[in-house]
Amino acid sequence: MRAAVLSLMLTLVACGGDDAPPAVEAGSDAPDDVLDAPIDTGPPDAAPEAVLYASTATTLYRFDPLTFDLAKIADFSCAGEGVLNLAEDHAEQLYAVTTESLVRVDKATGKCTQIAKGQFPRALGFVPAGVLDPLDDVLVGYNGQQYVRIDVKTGQSTFVGALNPNDAGGSFDPSGDLVSIAGGKSYLTALGDPNTGDLLLEIDPATGTAKKRLGSSGRFGLVGVAAWAGTVFAFSSDGRVYRLGKTGLAAQLIPAISDAGADADAGVTDASTGLSFTGAAVTTRAPAQ
């Protein structure tokens, strides 16, 4: 009896059932329908909230890129060190560099959680997944003209490239901040002419090299940069917010409403908030156009 059962089992294994899928040997080509089958990645990410974050040395603010409303969120718990700039990743986690540390920031309370002590780049931002890492956003910044990546778990910096030499028609020094959006371009405020104010440069996010000089703003101290739907916003050290125009097209800075009490229907103004901004950030998932 056992011999008969064993013989039947061996026959079924050797022949296979009518409903059994064809076997694919290791190292062989998989059937086309297997290769072309969609990968289930789950539901798409919800659209990010229309908000840019801005900082002074002591306080976190939110700025609506659609209405130009500016509102205080909270004072930083790390304000004793002085916040120098912000960066926000795909998951909308906010980070900051201070005069002494790299920290994570709670966007609701301003609480700082220290990652590492040390001196970190002031021109700071995330580049989207697929640029320097196939799966994750990477925090990058400029130490002078050197472009580095920063591990957000350890704070370790690694050299990537340099702003100069380049084919953008000049030699530049970072003056404020950088922003990079998935599906969009990457920008840096920089100095290159002694009398024309901060320049807006398009940079290569994979190397940090300047690709194109987009124009002079006519203003100095554009210390924070963020982008939304193709418009670059700059936050200045004298408490103003500016629109730099449509992504890749603007050469002339346009002042934007920058105080919470301004009337959006009255048109753009050059009103000062009375603050001194130090940086700005937006998620890499912000709309590119």
C-alpha positions in Angstrom: 0.0 0.0 0.0 2.7 2.5 0.9 4.6 1.7 -2.3 1.5 2.4 -4.3 0.9 5.7 -2.6 4.5 6.8 -3.0 4.4 5.8 -6.7 1.3 8.0 -7.2 2.9 11.0 -5.5 6.0 10.8 -7.6 3.9 10.6 -10.7 2.0 13.8 -9.7 5.2 15.7 -8.9 6.8 14.7 -12.2 3.8 15.5 -14.4 2.3 18.4 -12.5 -1.4 19.2 -12.3 -3.3 21.0 -15.0 -3.7 24.1 -12.8 -0.1 24.2 -11.6 1.9 27.3 -12.7 4.9 26.7 -14.9 8.2 26.4 -13.0 10.9 29.0 -13.6 14.4 27.7 -13.1 16.9 29.9 -11.3 18.9 31.9 -13.7 16.4 31.5 -16.5 14.2 34.3 -18.0 10.9 34.7 -16.3 7.7 34.7 -18.4 6.8 38.1 -19.9 3.6 38.3 -17.9 5.5 37.8 -14.6 8.1 40.5 -15.6 5.3 42.9 -16.6 3.1 42.4 -13.5 2.6 45.6 -11.6 4.3 45.9 -8.2 1.8 46.6 -5.4 3.2 49.7 -3.7 0.1 50.4 -1.7 -2.0 53.6 -1.9 -0.3 56.7 -3.2 0.9 59.3 -0.7 -1.5 62.0 0.1 -0.8 65.3 -1.4 1.4 67.4 0.9 -0.1 70.4 2.7 0.5 73.7 1.1 3.0 75.0 3.6 6.5 76.3 3.6 8.5 76.4 6.9 10.6 79.4 7.8 12.8 80.1 10.8 14.4 82.9 12.8 17.1 82.0 15.2 14.5 81.4 17.9 11.2 80.7 16.3 9.4 78.4 13.7 6.9 79.9 11.3 4.6 78.5 8.5 4.0 80.3 5.3 1.1 79.5 2.9 2.4 79.7 -0.7 -1.1 80.2 -2.0 -2.4 83.0 0.3 1.0 84.4 1.5 -0.2 84.1 5.1 2.6 83.9 7.6 2.0 82.5 11.1 4.1 81.7 14.1 4.1 78.0 15.2 6.3 77.9 18.2 9.6 78.9 19.7 12.4 76.3 19.2 13.4 74.4 22.3 17.0 74.5 20.9 16.9 78.3 20.6 19.7 78.6 23.0 22.0 77.5 20.2 20.3 79.6 17.5 18.7 78.0 14.4 20.6 78.6 11.2 18.4 76.8 8.6 15.8 74.2 8.0 15.3 71.2 5.7 12.3 68.9 5.1 12.2 65.4 3.5 9.7 63.4 1.6 8.0 62.2 4.8 7.6 65.8 5.8 10.0 65.4 8.7 11.7 68.7 9.6 15.4 69.1 10.4 17.5 72.1 11.4 21.1 73.1 11.8 21.9 75.3 14.7 25.1 77.0 15.7 26.2 73.8 17.4 24.1 70.8 16.2 22.0 68.9 13.7 18.5 68.3 15.1 15.1 67.0 14.2 12.3 69.5 14.8 8.7 68.8 15.8 6.6 70.9 13.4 3.8 71.4 15.9 5.8 72.3 19.0 9.3 73.5 17.8 10.9 70.8 20.0 14.4 70.0 18.9 15.9 66.5 19.2 19.7 66.5 18.8 21.2 64.1 16.3 24.8 65.2 16.4 27.0 68.0 17.7 29.2 69.9 15.3 29.3 72.5 12.6 27.0 71.9 9.6 26.3 73.7 6.3 24.1 76.7 6.5 23.0 76.2 2.8 21.0 73.1 3.4 18.2 70.9 1.9 17.1 67.4 0.9 17.5 66.0 -2.6 14.8 63.5 -3.7 15.2 59.8 -3.8 16.9 58.6 -7.0 19.5 61.4 -7.0 22.1 60.3 -4.5 20.2 57.3 -3.1 17.9 55.1 -5.1 15.3 54.8 -2.3 15.7 57.7 0.1 16.0 61.5 0.2 19.4 62.7 1.1 20.3 65.7 3.2 22.9 67.9 1.4 24.6 71.2 1.9 27.5 73.5 1.0 30.6 73.9 3.1 31.8 76.9 1.2 31.9 75.7 -2.4 32.1 72.0 -1.4 28.9 70.0 -1.8 28.4 67.3 0.9 25.8 64.8 1.9 24.9 64.4 5.6 23.7 61.3 7.3 20.5 62.2 9.3 21.1 59.4 11.7 24.7 60.1 12.6 25.5 63.6 11.3 28.5 62.3 9.3 29.3 64.4 6.2 30.7 63.0 3.0 32.1 65.0 0.1 30.1 64.7 -3.1 31.2 67.5 -5.5 31.7 71.3 -5.9 29.8 74.3 -7.0 32.8 75.4 -9.2 34.2 75.0 -11.8 31.0 75.1 -13.9 29.4 75.9 -17.3 27.1 78.6 -15.8 29.4 81.5 -16.7 31.0 82.4 -13.4 32.6 81.5 -10.1 30.0 81.5 -7.3 29.8 81.2 -3.5 26.7 80.0 -1.7 25.0 82.9 0.0 21.9 81.4 1.6 19.9 78.2 0.9 19.0 75.5 -1.6 15.9 73.6 -2.6 15.2 70.5 -4.6 11.8 69.1 -5.6 11.1 65.6 -7.0 10.2 66.0 -10.7 11.5 69.6 -10.6 14.7 71.5 -10.6 17.2 72.3 -7.9 18.1 75.9 -6.9 20.7 77.8 -4.8 21.1 81.4 -3.9 24.7 82.5 -4.4 27.0 85.4 -4.8 28.9 86.0 -8.0 28.7 89.7 -8.8 29.7 92.3 -6.2 26.9 94.8 -6.7 23.8 92.9 -8.0 22.7 91.0 -4.9 22.0 87.3 -4.5 21.9 85.2 -7.7 19.5 82.4 -8.3 21.4 79.4 -9.7 20.1 76.1 -11.1 22.4 73.3 -9.7 22.9 69.7 -10.5 21.6 67.9 -7.3 23.8 64.9 -8.0 27.1 66.8 -8.0 26.3 70.3 -6.6 27.8 72.0 -9.7 26.1 75.1 -11.0 24.3 74.4 -14.2 22.7 77.8 -15.1 22.6 81.3 -13.8 19.0 82.3 -13.8 19.5 86.0 -12.8 20.2 88.5 -10.1 17.7 89.3 -7.5 18.9 92.8 -6.7 18.6 91.9 -3.0 21.1 90.6 -0.5 20.5 88.2 2.4 18.2 85.7 0.8 18.9 83.2 3.5 16.0 80.8 3.1 14.7 79.2 -0.1 11.7 77.0 -0.8 9.5 76.2 -3.9 5.9 75.5 -4.6 4.2 74.8 -8.0 7.1 76.2 -10.0 7.5 79.4 -7.9 10.7 79.9 -5.8 10.2 81.8 -2.6 13.0 83.5 -0.8 13.1 84.6 2.9 15.5 87.4 3.7 17.5 88.3 6.8 15.7 91.6 6.9 12.3 89.9 7.4 10.8 89.9 3.9 9.5 87.2 1.6 10.0 87.3 -2.1 8.8 85.4 -5.1 11.5 84.7 -7.6 9.0 83.8 -10.3 8.3 80.6 -12.3 10.8 77.8 -11.9 13.6 78.1 -14.4 12.3 81.3 -16.0 12.8 84.1 -13.4 15.7 86.5 -13.4 14.0 89.4 -11.6 13.0 89.1 -7.9 9.3 90.1 -7.2 8.5 91.1 -3.7 5.6 89.1 -2.1 3.3 89.8 0.8 5.2 88.9 3.8 3.3 90.1 6.9 0.3 88.2 8.3 -1.8 91.4 8.4 -1.4 92.3 4.7 -4.3 92.2 2.3 -3.7 89.6 -0.3 -6.2 91.3 -2.7 -4.2 94.5 -2.6 -1.4 93.0 -4.7 2.2 92.3 -3.8 4.0 94.5 -1.3 7.5 94.9 0.0 6.3 94.9 3.6 8.7 93.6 6.3 7.6 91.2 8.9 9.9 92.9 11.4 11.6 89.5 11.7 15.1 88.3 10.8 14.7 85.0 8.9 17.5 82.5 9.0 16.2 79.7 6.7 13.3 78.0 5.0 12.2 74.5 3.9 9.6 72.6 2.0 9.0 68.8 1.5 10.6 67.3 -1.6 7.1 66.1 -2.5 5.9 69.7 -3.1 4.3 70.1 -6.6 6.9 70.9 -9.2 4.5 72.8 -11.4 
